[in-house]
Amino acid sequence: MFFQLLSKSRMLSSISASLLLLSMVSTAQAETVCVDNSADLQAALRNGETQTAPYTIKLVQAGGIDHHYLLPALRLAFSQPTRIEGGYSATCASREINATNTVIDFGGANNDVVLSQSGPNASASITLDGLTLQHGRSLSISAGDWDQFGGAPGTLHLSHLRITDFDLEDTDGEASQTPLILQSHRAAITLENVQIDHLHQADSSATCLVRLGLDGDSRATVRHASVDLSDAKNLCLAAGQTSGNYRADIEDSIVWSSDNSAAGIASLDDYHVSNRFDLNLANSIYRDNISGVAALHLTNSKSIDPLWMLPSDGNYHLHPDSPALNAGTRHVWQGLPDTDIEGNTVVGGAASDLGANESPFKALQVFTVSNTADNLPNDPTTLRGAITAANLLAGPSTINFNVSSSGGGCSIPFALDTALPAITAPITIDGSTQPGSLPNTDPDAFNAKICVRIFSIPQSLPTGFKVASGSTNASLTLRGVGLGGFDQPVTLQGGKNHLIAGNQFGGFIEGQLLNPASFNAITIGTAATGTFTVGGAATADRNVIVGAVSGINISSTFITTPAQCQLVNNLIGLHPDGVTKVLNNLIAANQYGINLAGGGCLVKGNRIANNTIDGIWINGSNNNVIQSNKLGIDAAANDAPNGSAIRINGSNNAIGTMANGAISGVTFGNLVRYNSVGVLINSGTGNTVRSNQIFAIGGITNTVDIDLGASGATPNDQDDTDTGANQLQNFPLVKALIFATVPAPGATNIPVTLSGKLNSQVGSFRIDAYFANSCNSVKRGRAQVFLDNTTANIVSGNSVGFSMALVLPNVAAKAAVSLVATDASGNTSEIGTCFPVDRIFQDSVEGD
């Protein structure tokens, strides 16, 4: 029997923002268990109902006909965010992600499986990765919880997952009416590399075979999925019981019915609560039977047989003549998924395939660089010659590297006398193919072994790799190279569908210095179209930008959407170790991490530090989404301050939320620490700032964590009639904290009811509560720990009272609670005045 507690693999690991902050105010630690047999798995799952911190279950591989985990019917309510991961070796020392190698069997058609997670944690979630779930009656997975006060948000993330052989023969008793239900409240459902097949629903009156339940501004994203419907039953996208805006994106997927029944996609609003419901179907194959209330948006999608190999036997690989081959986006959301459901590389040719299984059938010209010479422009074995040759092709091509090294190391220098030819065709330049190269595996920094060094012999050349504004057919994918000695190493003024991932800009490689960019390391703008991804959610896709005036620059002429422009998981402003600061004698200045002069980008999961002016500057642009970044903190949790963490001169930007302003606890929140200023909204309206965790902010004594205008703390005005940044929205006031019993000294995680009041204009407001160990010098609160949120409606007059249930991390001296309001147009207030939690001991239990 094997049932082991695992410690963290790296003490200085960059953990999630919520855990990093709560480690300062609570002693709860995340727990990980490794199991290799059915009994221990069942015990580990049941232990998930009593956890006090996020919980991970790692499963040793158990696949095949004769070897899998066998579980009975289950009904489990996990108490904390829970991850279940398959594919591990013995003792969980290493992992191979492949849904076929870890199978959980639920024992037959009489067994229903119900997994849920809500509870007191502000960001409920269930994550399943690298598993096959099979052979039961029904399967229901939900995160978050609805109640009349709004309830708790919850996120589902399913990846590299197969769900098969759930057979709902009857609907007696309490069993589900649908074989598969996935439910999110006020957050998101994400399916990546998921295969759903051989589900059955015998009830002729039922309409849904798979139900994605969305409640309270939730969103469903289905990416690289293969869904085989049957029995003329639908994939249903269903709005829940809470009014809101709903959205479902189905991308690079196949939703079909191999039994040729009239199955399809249906959008439902049984409670008539959706203000807006959008269904976006992009680069997908679908059965032409779409119905329901959602507004349908079709992009490059078609109704045609996908030609699965043998779906009756569960083989959903693609036939060589399948229309799904090379039919997906050339680059996918956040650079992911980089592997399919079985661990195969996704983008290996002209484009990714549709569905969960990537095929080996590719149409691609490959050039191999084996010569570092720079004076042979017509020799395709040189970098210059390979680009020249690739530009002559109408279709996509890849440039790989295989240069002999005589020095013992892998560092291969490409010294350029003049600028390389501009890219005019779809070209992938992959330095990671050079023997000796290794991808980044460090979750916090950049430990990739970069072998291909490209630099200028003069002090500086204007560009390294360039796509000119007139090159409409050009596309650049750049991986695994080091660039130095250029004004702008990568300049993408034109073309479409660019991906920059796994590269190093400036700094040292095997002791050799690559001079940082003297202007912008990466620039996008002017006439570029399609998708643009810098980095990616995979660790190997991270870029490190050691120094530049701007690490990533989005030109003012580049107006796009968060689905198309994604700056994800990069390390900006520090050396590859994630700790060493950039010396100013190497460059003129390290001023801006990301400069968003152009609008509509997703900026997510980046570590941005050591910039003298701004970590992220929204420089006159609109509709950007800023999520889950770490600003002002290095990989060892030390201070590495920017000037302002986030400065906004623009409108309708989302900071710490989804694009529509919805949150899921701290899932989307940014971790802002040690900067001179937190979030500064200089100008513009509709800028939503929610669920971020901001602390240790200084520089000026009256700095507030969320600041409207540049004047420091702005007082409320009577009835909120003033105007300015974010309409100078008034902040709410805490009136009382009501404890059922007086907390004991040293108590943690204490339930409390907060009562508050907001004075403003008529309308609906979202109220967010924050906790901090202390207030700032002007008695404003700190957004150190996000607690929870509620809604308040001013129906008439100019004031409204409200209450909300919270869980305080502690009631230590100087600890305080404060509030923030966001109106229906997305205008977020400054963070409000402190309400010390220890004042309850002065004024009985309720305070004043």
N, C-alpha and C positions, 0 to 999 in steps of 0.2 A: 504494500500500500504506500502511495506517495502523495503527500499533502503538505506543501512547503510554503512558508511565508518568504517572499522575496523582498530584499531591500532595494533602494534606488541604485541604479547602476552608476550614477555620477552625482556626487554631493553638490556640485555647482550647476546641476541641470537647471535649465530654464523651465520651470514648471508654469502652470497656468497662472494667470493673474490672480484669480481668487485664492488659490492655495498659497501663493507667495505672500499675499497680504494677510490672510488668516493665520499664517504661521506666526505673525507678530501678536495676534490677539487670542489665539486658541492653541491648545496642545494636540488637537486631533491630527493624525497623520494618515495619508492615503495608504491603503493596504492592497497588496498583490498576492494572489495565490497561484500556484502551479499544480495542476492535477493531471493524472494519467489513467484514471479508471472511473467507471460509472458511479460507484458509491461516493467517491470523493467529489465528483462533479455535483451530484445531487446535494451533498452536504454544503459545498461551497455556494451553490445557488441559494439555498435556504439561509445561509449565513448572511447573504446579501440583504436580508430583511432587517438586520439589526446593526448595520454598519453606521459609524459616526463620521466617516470621511469617504471621499470617492474610492471606488472599489474596482479592481481588475481581476478577472479570472483568465488565466492562460492555460490553454489545453494542449497537451502533447498530442502529436499527430495520431489519429485513429480513423483510418479510412478503409475503403474496400468492402467487399461483400461480407466478409467474416469478421471484421474488426471495426467496431464503432462504439460510441457511447450509447447506452440504452437508458432512457429515462421514462418514468411514468407520466401520467397527466400531472400538470403543474398549474398552480395559481399563486404567483409570487408578486409581492409588492416591495421592490427594492427601496431601501431607505435613503440611499445616496446615489449620485451618478455612477453608472455601472458600465463597464466594458467587458465583453467576452470575446476573446481572440483565439483563433486556432492556428495550427501550423507549426507548433514548437517542437524542438527536439527534446530528448530526455533531459530532465531537470530544467527545461525552458532556457537553455543556454543560447540557442540560436533559433531562427524562425524562417520558414519557407511559406509564403502566403500562397495558398492554393485551396479553393473551396473543396476540392475532392479529397484532400488528405486529412480532413477532420470532420467526421460525420456524427451528428447527434440524431438518434432515432427515438421517436416518441411512442413506439410500441403498439401502434395500430389505430384503427378507425374509431375506437370508443374514447380516445384520449384527447381532451382539449388542453391547450397550452395558453396561459395568460401571463404575460410579463408586463409589469408596470413600474414606473418610478415617478414619484412626486415628492411628498414629504417636505420638510422645512428648508431644504437646500434651495437657494434662489435660482439655480440653473439646473433643473432636472434634465437628465439625459440617459439614454441607453444607446450604446454603440456595439454593433456586432460586426466582426471582420474575420474573413478567412474560414468560413464554416459552411457545411451543408446541414440544413434542418429538414427532416423528412419524417413521413409516415405517422400522421396523426389525424385527428378529426378536424380540428381548427386551430389556428394560431392567431393570437392577438397580442400586439406589442404597443404600448402607449407610454408617453412621457408628458408630464404636466397634469394638471387637474383643473376642471372647470368648477366654479361656484359662482354665486350671485354677486360676489365682490370682485370678480375677475379671475381668481384662481392663480395657480402656480404655472409658470411657463415650462415647457419641456421640449427637448430636441431628440429626434431619432436619426441615427446615422448607420446605415447598413451598407457594407462594402465587401467585395469579393465573397459574395454570399449566394448560395443556392437554396431555394425553398421549393420543396417538391413533395408530391404524394400526400396531400391533405384532402380527405374525402368526406364531405359533409352530406351524409346520406339522409339525415333527417334533421329537424330543428326543434325537437322536443326539449322541454326543460329550460335550463339557463344557457344552453349552448349558443354560440354565435350564429347569426343568420348568414354569415359570409365565411368562407374557408380561411381567408387571410385579411386581417384588419391591422393597419398601421395608423396610429393616431398621435397627433401633436397638438398641444394647446399653446397658443400665443408664441409660436417659434417656427420650427422647420422640420420637415422630413427630407432626408437625402438618401437616395439609392444610387450607388456607383458600382458598376460591375456586378449587377445582381441578375440572377436567372430565376424566373418563377415559372414552374411548369407542372403539369399533371395534377392540377387542383380540380376538384369536382364539386358541384352543387346540384343535388338531386331535385330540389324544390323548384318546380316549374314557375312559380310566382316570383321567385327571387331574381333580381337583376344584376347583382354584383358578385363577381368571383374574387376580386381583389378590391379592397376599399382603403383609400388613403384619406383619413379623416383630418380635416384642417379646422382649427378653431381659433378665433381671436387674432386676425391678421397673420395667420400662418401661411407658410409657403412650402410647396413640394417641388423637389428637384429630382428628376429621374434621368440618369446619365449613363450611357453605355449599359443599358439593360436589355435583356431578352425576356419578354413576357409572352408566354404561350397560353392564350385564353381557350376556354372550351365551353361546351354546353350552352352556347349563345349567351353567355354571361360576360359582363363588362369589367374593365378596369374603371373603377368609380373614384372620382375626386369629389369629396363631399365636404361642404361647409358645415361647421358645427352649430353651436347654440349661441355664439357671441357675435355681435355685429362687427364687421371689419372688412378689410380688403384682402382678397384671396388671390393666390397666383400659383399656377403649376407650370413648370418647365420640363418638357420631355425632349431630350437632346441625344443625338447619336444612338438612338435606341430602336428596337423592333418590338412593336406591340401587334401581335398577329394571333390567328387561331388556326393551328395546324389541322384541326378537325373540320375546317371549312365552315364552321357555324357562324352565325351572324353576330359574333362578339365584336365589341368595339370599346370606345372610350366615352364615358358619361360623366358629366359634371352635375352635381346635385346641390340643391339648397333647400332642404326639407323644412328648415325653420325660417326661411326668408330673411336671412340676416346679412347677406353679402351686400356691401355698398358697391363693390366692384369685384368681378371674378374674371381672371384672364387665364387662358390656356395657350401656352406657346409650344408649338410642335416644330422643332428645328432639326434638319438633317436626320430624319427618321423615316422608318417604314411603318405603316399603320393600316389596319383593316378599315376600309372606307365606311365606317359606321360611327360617327362622332355625334353625340347628342348632348343636350343639357343647357344650362343657363350661362355657361362661361362664354366670353367673347373669344373666338378662335383666331389665332394668328399662326399661319403656316409659312415656314421658310425651308425651301429645299427638301421638302418631304413628299413622299409618294405612297400610293396604295398599290403594292405589287408583292407577289410572293417572294419572301426573302431567301428561299431555297436553303433551308436548314438541311443538314446532312441526313439525319434520321431521327426526327423529333419523337416518334413513337417509342424509341428506346432511350430517350433522354440525351441524344447527341444533337446539340444545337450549334455545332461548328458550321461554318459556311461552306457551301459547295463552290468549286472553282468558278462557276458561272453566276454566282449570287450577285444580285444588284447591290447588296450591302457592302461588297468589297470596296475598300478605298473610297467610300462614299461619305465618311464623316468629316468633321472639321479637321483641318490640318493641325490645329492646336486646340486643345480642349481647356475647359474651365480650370484656371489656376495651375495650368500645366499638368493637371491630373485627369483621369488616372494614368499613371505611367505603366501600369501592368494590368492585364485583363483578369478575369475571374480565376484563371489557372496560373497566374504569375508571368504570363508571356508579355513581352514589350508591346505596348499599344501602337504608338506611331512608329512604324518601321518603313514607311514608304511614302507614296504620294499623299496619303491622308490615312486617318484611322478608319477601321471598319466599324460598321454599325453593330450594336448589340454587345453582349458581355464577353464574347469570344473573339479574339484577334486571330486572323488567319495568317499563314506564311506566304500568301499570294500577293506579291508586290510588283508594281511597274516603276522601275527606278534605275537611272543611270548613276553609276558609282565611279568616282575618280579617287585614286589613292596617291597622296603626296608622299614621296620618298626622298626628296631633294630639297635642301634648305636654300638653294641658290635663289637670288632675287633678280637675276639679269637674263632670265630665259622666259619671256612672256608667252611664248607659244609652246612651251613644254608642259604638258598636263601633269607631269610628276612634281612640278613646283607649285607652291600655293598660288602665285600670280597666274601661272599658266592654267591651273585647274579652274580658277574663277573665270578666266577668259573663255575656256572651253565650255564650261557649264552655262555661261551666258548665251551661248549660241544655240542651246537646246530649247525647244518649245515647252517641254515638260519638266518635272522636278528632277533634281539630281542631288547627290550627296558627295561631299568631299571628306574622305577619311585620311588618316595619317599612319604611316609606317616607315619612320626614318630610323636608320641605324644610329645607335649612340656609341661613341667611342670613349666617353668620359666616365663610364661606370654608373652615372645617374641617369634619370630619364629626361632631364631638361633639354629640350630641343629648341635652339634659338632661331627665330626667323627675323633677321635684321633687314628693315626696309629702307631703301634710299628714297623712294617716292611712294606716293599714296597707291594703295591697291586699286584695281579696277572697281568701279561702282557695280553693285549687284543689280542685274536687270532681269533675272529669271528666278523661279523658285529654287533656292539652294539651301541645303543643310551643310554647315561646316562643323564637323564633329571632332574636336581635339581629344575627346575621351577615348577615341579609337587608337591613339598612339600607345604602343606597348609600354606598360609601366604605369599608366594613368589609373587613378582610383577616384571614385566619386566621394563626395562629402557624406559622412555618416554621423557627424556631430550634431545633436539636436539644437545646440545653442550657438555654435561658432562655425568654422569652415576648415575642415581638415582634409579636404580633397588634395590629391596629388596631381597637380597640373604639370604636364610635360611639355605642352606646346606654348612657348613664349613668343609673342609677336610684338615687336617694338620698333621704334624709328631710330635710325642712325643719326640723323640730325637731332638737334635739341627737341624739336617737336614737329610732327606733321599734323595737318589740319584734322584728318580723320583716319581711323583704322578701317572699319567696315562701314560702307555708306550705301544707302538706297536713295537715289535722287527723286525729286518730286514728280518727274514725268514717267517714272517706271511703274506703270500700273500693274504689270504682271509679276513684278518682283516680290519675292518673299524670302526673308532671312531667318533661318534657325541657326543659332550660334551656341555651341556647347563646348565646355571643357577646354577653354583657352585662357591664357593670361595675356593681358594687353597693357602696354605702357608707352609713355612718351608721345601721346597724341593730345591735341587740344580737345577733341571729342572722339573717343575710341569707337563708339557706335552712334551713327547718325541715320535715322530712318525718316526721311522727309517724304517718302512716297511708298508705293507698294502696298501689300496687304498681308495680314496673318503672320506677324513676326513673333518669334519666340527667342528670348535671350535667357539661358539657364545654365547654371553650373560653371560660371566663369569667374575669373579674378581680375579686377581692375585696379592696378597699382599694387604696391607692397612688394614683399620679398617672396621669391620662389627659389628654393634650394640655394639661398644666400645671395641670389642675384636680384638687384632692385629693379622693379618696373616703376618708372616715374608715374605718379598719379595724373589723372587728367587735369589739364590746366583750365578747363572750362567745365562742361557737363560730361559725365561719364557715358550716359545713355540719353539720347534725345529722340523724341517722337514728335512729329508734327507735320504741318503744311498740308500735304495731300495723302497721307497714309490713311488706309481704310481697313475694314475687317477687324480681326482680333489682334491684340497686342499684349503679350505676356512677358513680364520680366520676373524671373524666378519661377516658383511653383510650390504647391503644397508638399511635394516630396522633398525630403532632406537633400537628396542629390541635386535638386534643381536650384538650390540657393546660389545666388551670386554674392560675392563680397566686393564692395566698392570702398577701397581704402581711403581715398581722398578725392575731392573735386569741389569746384565752386558749388555745383549741384550734382548730387549723386544720380538722380533720375529727373529729367526735365521733360514735362509735357507742355509742348508749345501752345500758345493761346489759340492757334487756328485749329487745333485738334479737339473736336467736340464729339464725344462718344457716349457709351453707356458702361455701367459696371460689368455687364456680361461680355463686353468686348475689350475693355482696357483693364488689365489686372496686374498689379505690382505686389507680388506675394512672396513673403518668407525670405527677404534679402537682409544681408548684414551691411549696414551703411555707416561709415564714419569711424570704423575701428579696423585694426589689422585682423588677419584671419583667425587669430586665437580668440577674438571676441572681447579682448581685454585691453590690449596695448593701444594707446591713443595715437592718432596721427600727429606727427610733428609738423608745426607750421613752417619749418625751414624746408620741407619737401614741396610745399605748394603755397600759392599766394594766400589761400584761405580755404577752410572747410566750412562753408557757410550754410548750405541748405541740404538736408537729406533728400527730400523729394519736393520738387517745385511744380505745383499743379496750376500752371497758367491756363492750360486747357482743361476741359471739364468732363465729368462723368466717369471717373475711374474708381475701381475697387483697390484700396490700399489695405492689405491684410497680412498680419503675422510677421511684419518686418521688425528687426531690431535696429533702431536709429539712434545714434549717440554721437556726442562730441562735435556737434555742429554749432558754430558760433552765433548764428541768427535763429534759424527755425529747424526743428526736426521735420515737420511737414508744413508747407506753406500752401494754402489754398489761395492762389494768387489771382483773384478776379474770376475764378471759375465756379461752376454750379454743379449740383447733382453728384458730387463725389461721395463714396461710402468708405469710411475709415474704421476698420475693425481689427481688434486683437493684436495691435502693435505694441511693442515695448519701446518706450522713449525715455532716454536719459539714464539707462541702466545697462551695464555691461553683462557679459555672460557669467561673471562671478558674483553678480548681484551688487556690485560696487557702483558708485556714482560715476556717470559719464555724461554730464549735462549738455543739453542743447540750450539755446536761448529760450525761445518759446517751444514747448513741445509741439503744439498744433496752433497755427495762426490762420484765421479765416478772414478773407476779404471776398465774400461771395455769398450766394444764397442757396437754400435747399440742399445743404450738405448734411450727411448723417454720420455722426461721430459716436461709435459704440453701439450702433443699432443696425437693423436691416434698412434697406432703402426707404421703406415706408414708415420708419421710426419705431417699429416693433422691436422688442428685446426678448432675450431668453436668459434671465438672470445676468451673469457676467460673461456669457458665451461669446458675445461680440465686443465686449468692453476692451478698451485700451488700458495698458498699464503705464502710467505716467509718473515718473519718479525723478527727483533731484534736478528738474529743470528750473530755470529762472521763472518761467510762467507756465501754467498748465494749458488750458484751452482758452485762447484769447480770440473773441469774435470782434474784430475791428469794425466790420461793416457787413451789411447784407441782412436778409431776413430768412426765416424758415430753416435756420440751422439747428438741428436736433442733436443734443449732447446728453446721452443717457448711458447708464450702467458702466461707465469708466471708473477706474480706481486711481485716484490722483493723490499723491502725498509727497512730503519732503520738498515742497515747492518754495522757492525763495527768490532772492535777488533784490526785491523791494519789499518793504515791511508790510505794505497793504495789499500784496498780491492775493488774489482769490483764485481758487482752483478753476472755476468757470467764470470768466470775466467778460462782461459786455462793454465794449469800448475800451480804450487804453488808459482810463483814469483810475483804475483800481475799483474798490467796492462802490457800487452805485446803490443808493438807498431806494426803497420802494416809494412810489408816489401814490397819492390817494386816488383810487379807482383806476389806476394804470392807464392814464391818458397820454403819457409822454411817448415820444418816438425816438428811434435810434437803432443801434445794432440789435437785431432780434426784437424790434419794437420795445426794447427795454422792459421786457416781460417781468412783472413783479414775481418775487419768490414767495413761497408759503412760509408760515410760521408754525413752529411746534408750540402747542398750548399745554400739553400734559403727556406724561408717560404713566400708564396705569399698569401696575403689577398686581397679579393675583395675590402674591405674598412677597414680603420684602426679601430680596435676594441675600443669601448668605455671603459673607466676605470671601472673595476669591471665586465666586460662582462664575460659570461660563455658560454660553448658549441659553440665555434667560428669555422666556417668552414675555412679551409686553404688548400692550395696546397703546398706540400713539393717537392722540387727537390733535388736529391742526386746523388752520384757517388760511384761506387764500382770498386776497382782495385783488380783483382784476375786472375784466370786461366779461359780458355774458358769453358763455361758451363752455366747451368741454376741455378738461385739462388732465394730463397724466402727471401724477405726483410720485417722485422718486425719493426714497429715504436713504441716507448715508450715515455711516458710523465712523468715528475717528478717535484716536487716542488723545487728541487735544484740538483746540481751536487755533486759528491764526491770530495775529496781533490786533486785528480789527474785529474780533469776535465773530468772524464768519466760520462756518463749518469747513471741514475737509472731506473730500470724496474718497477717503481711504478705503472703506469697505462698502460696497453696494449691498443694501439690505433687502429691499423689495419695493414694490410700487402699487399704486391704486389709481382710481380715477375720481375726479370731482367735477361736478357740473354746476355752473352758475346759471340758473334759469332766469332769474330776474334780480334786479339790484346789482350789487358789485361784490358780494362776498358769499362764501360758502364754507361751512365746516365739514370736516371729514374725519374718518378714523381708519386705521390700518393695523393689522396684526404683524408684529415683527419678532425676530429673535436677535437679541443683542449679544455680541461676542463676549462682553464682560461689562461690569459696572465700576471699573477702576476710577480712581480720582482723575479728574480732567477729561475723561472720556465724554463724548458728546454726540448728539444726533442732530442732523440738519436736513433740510428739504430743498428740492428743486422742482419747478413746474415747467411743463411744456404744453403750449396751447395746441389747438386742432390744426393750425397751420405749420406746426413744427418749430415754433419759436421757444427755445429753452431759456429759462431765467438764469441769473447767477445763482450760485449756491447760497442758501440762506443763513441766517444767524444760528449760532450754536444753542443747543439746549443741553446743558450738562446732565448726564444720567445720574450723577450722585446727588442732585438737588432733591431727589425723592426722599432722602433721609432727613432733609430739613423740613419738608412740608408733608409729612405722613407718606402714604403710599402713592398718592396721585400726583404730587407736584402741583404747580400752579400754571 
